[in-house]
Amino acid sequence: MEFDDWSTHPLLADRRRGFLGAPMHDLSMAETLDLADEAMRTHRPLLHTVVNVAKLVNMGKNAELREDVSTADVINVDGAGVLWGARLLGVALNERVAGVDVMTEMFALCARKAYRPFLFGAEQNVLDAVRATLARDYPTLEIAGLQNGYFDQGEEAGIVATINASGADCLFVALPTPQKERFLKRHREALLPSFVMGVGGSFDVYGGKVSRAPVFIQRAGLEWLFRVAQEPRRLWRRYYETNTAYIALLWREFQQARRNPPAL
């Protein structure tokens, strides 16, 4: 199926920004949800993604990931570090719109308007926990289908067929980066749900496998540190390497901007 070009939409036409070689949109949560609602209401396919510090750093090293992110219709600023770094370098961005929050708000939107989500990815026990939490939070919400994230690439066509046969209005893909971006790029034109987004580890949060940082820690930009505290052996090196690389990128860009100030 062909997908429409959203770049001329009034909410997106002049909202695309560039920071450290990565594109992103200056959108609020309300505007993001309005776009998702419009996509499902009008059956116009829309691909959503987010950019955080880790993804931004990896985009600099992985051309496929950079292409996969850059060709999405809506690219929200997920990480506080990206928001602050962009502002430091003079990029106009007003709000962080975290992917896990978009997903949670989308569940509420689906319940209000009788849209049917398909949940794809994560472990089966996590999917079961998400389904149970949704049944508690939104008793009227109908889930179109579920599929865990353990599969071989040769099974992807069958998974896409299952998703399409479910009649889902939206699809949430809880696979790690860059696996989810590659999956969505490969199958974008074949997938029938109108709104599609990669949600990474957000099912783990919603299903209660991991805890979300308190709001004051999120606002302080220390959500990553909260995650490291929960799984230090698994996560400390990843965040150390990513954050160090990001600081280096910021410093280089800042120094270059000082050497080449914009003409008045």
N, C-alpha and C positions, 0 to 999 in steps of 0.2 A: 504494500500500500504506500502511496505517496504521502509525505507529511508536509504541512503548510509551513511557510517561512514566517516565524513570529517576530523577526527582527524589525518589522515596520509597525508592530503593535504600539499603540500610544503609551503603554507602560514600559516598553522596552526600547523604543526607537533611539532615545538619547540617554539611556541609563548604562550603557556598556562602558566599563573602565578597564584600564590595563595597569597591572602592577607586577613588577619582576617577571615580565614576559607572560603573565597569566591573565586571561580575561575574567571579568566578574561584573555583576550587575548591582547597581546601587538601588536596592529594593527593600521595602519594609516587609515585615511578616504579613501584614494585611494585603499588600499588593501581590505578594507571592501566592497567597491563598486565592485571591481573586482570579489570577491567571489560571491556577489549577482548576478552579470551579468552572471558568469559562471553557477550558479545554474539554472537561468532561460533559458539560452541558451541550456544547456544540459538536462534540465528537471530532475535535481537531487535535491530533497527537502532539503532545508537548513533552520534551525530555528535560528533566531537572537534575542538576547536580550542585555540589557545594565545593568550595575551596577552603581548606584549612592549611596550617603551616606545613604539615607533613606532605600533603598532596602538592602544595606549591613547590616545595623542595624537590620532590620526586619528578614533577613535571619538567624541571630543568635538566634531569638526567635521562628521562624516558620520553622519546619523541612520540610514541604511540599514545601514552597517557596524556601528553599535552594536546594531541589532536582530538582524543576522545572527549576531554573536558571542553576544549575550545569550540567544538561543534554542537554542544548542548544548547537548548533554547533558552534556559534560565540557569544562571550560575550565581548562587547566593554566597555571601561571605560567611563562612561558618566559624572560623577561629578568631578569638579576640586578638591574637598576635598579628593576624593578617590585617584586621581593621586598624590597629594602632600603627603598624608599620606603614600601611598605605597612607594614613593621615600624616605621618612623619615626613613622607616624601611628597606631600601635596596632592595626593589622589583623593578626590571628593567621594567619600563613603560615609553614610550616616548611621548605619545600623548593622549589627551582627544578626544574622538569621541562621541559627544552628539547624543542621539537618534533622537531628532528633526532635527538635521542637516543631519543625515543619511536618514531620511524620505524625507526631502526636496531634497537632491541630488538624491534619488531614483526616485522621480517624474520626475526630469530632465532626468535621464537615461531612464526611461520608454518612455518619449516623443521622445528621440533620436532614440530608437531602437524598437519602436512600441510594447513594452510590455504593458499589460493591468492590472492595479491595481484594487483591490477590497478594498473598504473603509468600515470598520466595527467598530462601537462604537460611543460614544459621543451622544449628543442631535441631533435631526433631523435638527434643525436650524443651528447647527454647521456644520453638514454634507453638508447641502445646501450651506453654505458659503464656505466650502472647495471646493466643486464642481465648484462654481462660480469663485473662485480664480484660480483654475487649468485651467478653460476655458480661463481666461485672460492670465495667464502665459504661458500655453502650448496649443494653440488652436488645435493642431493635436492629442493631447493625448485622447485616448479612455478609459473611465472608465468602467471596467467590471461590477460593481455593487456597491450598497450602502446598508448598514443596520445599523440602529441606535443601541445604546447600551442598550436599555431598553427591557428586555426580561426575562422570567423565565427559569430556568435550563431545564425544560421539552421541551423548544423550541429549544434547542441547536442543536439537530440532524437535524431539519429542516433548521436551519441557515447554518450548514455545507453543507447540500445538495444544498442550494441556491448558496453558494460560489462555490462549485464544478461545478454546472451546468453553471455558468457564464463563465467558461473557463479562469479565471484570471491567470495571470502569477505570481502575487505577491499579498500578503494580508497584510494589515496594521490594527492592532487591537488596537483601542483606548479605552481600558477599564482600570480601576484603578488596581494597585497592591493590593493584589495578584490575583484578579479575572482574569486578562488577562493571567497570567502565568498558572493558573489552567485550563482555557479554552484550551490553546494551548497544555498543557501536555495531557489533556484528548483526544483531537481530532487530535493530531499530525499525527498519521498514516493514518487518514481518509482524511485529508485536501489535495487537489490536487494542489493548487498553489505552485510553486517551491520555492519561497522565502517568508518566513513568519516572521513578526516581530511585537512585541508589542510596541506601540508608546505612551501609557499613555495619557497625556493631550496635545500631539503635534497637534492634530486637532484644539484644541482651539487656539493655537498660529497661525497656518497657516491660519485658517479661520478668524482671527482677533478678537476673543472673548477676549483674553488676549494679552498683549504686551510682546514681548521678550526683555530681558535686552539688552542695548547697548553693543557692543563688548568689550569696555574697562571694563565694569562691569563683563562680562563673564570671561575675562582674569584675573581679580582680584579675581575670585572665589566667587563673591558676588551676583550671579544670584538668589540665594535663598532669599537674603534680598530684592531684587527688587520685587520678587513675594509676599513676606510678605507685602511690602508697598502697593501693589495693593489690597490685600484682608487681612488686618491685623486681623480682628476678626476671620476669618475662619482658617488662616494659622499660626498665631504666635505661638500658643501652640505646633502645630505639629513640626515646625522647631526647636523650643526651646528644646523639648524633644529629638528629633532625633539627633540634633547637640551635645547636652550634652552627650547623650549615646555614640556617636561616639568618642568624645574627651576622654571619660573614657576608651573605648576600645583601642584607640591609646596609651594612657598613660600606661595601663596595659601591652600591647604588647612591648612597648618601655622599660619598666622596666625589663620585662622578658628577652629581648634581651641583656640588659646590664649585667644581672646576668649570662646569658649563652651565651657568645660570641662564634662565630663560630671558630672551631679549624683551626689553620693555617697549 
